[in-house]
């Protein structure tokens, strides 16, 4: 269980995950990944090795919008989990 989870409606989270899938198909996201730089550690990686991370996680009330997602390496995404980047 996620210790940071808010009391969120499962339908809302499902809707935000659907928006994230649509955002991944956008030209904006493709350009962001093409830069090949992790948004957290600034490490250079291939575009295929970048993942979408919600800066404010969905489980903590974050939304799937351009201002709340970052292209990050898998290591940073796994380390961050349900936290905010500064936690």
Secondary structure, DSSP 8 states (H G I E B T S, - for coil): --TT-----HHHHHHHHHHHHHHHTSHHHHHHHHT-B-TTT--B--GGGEEEEESS-GGGT--SSGGGEEEEEHHHHHHHTTS-TT-
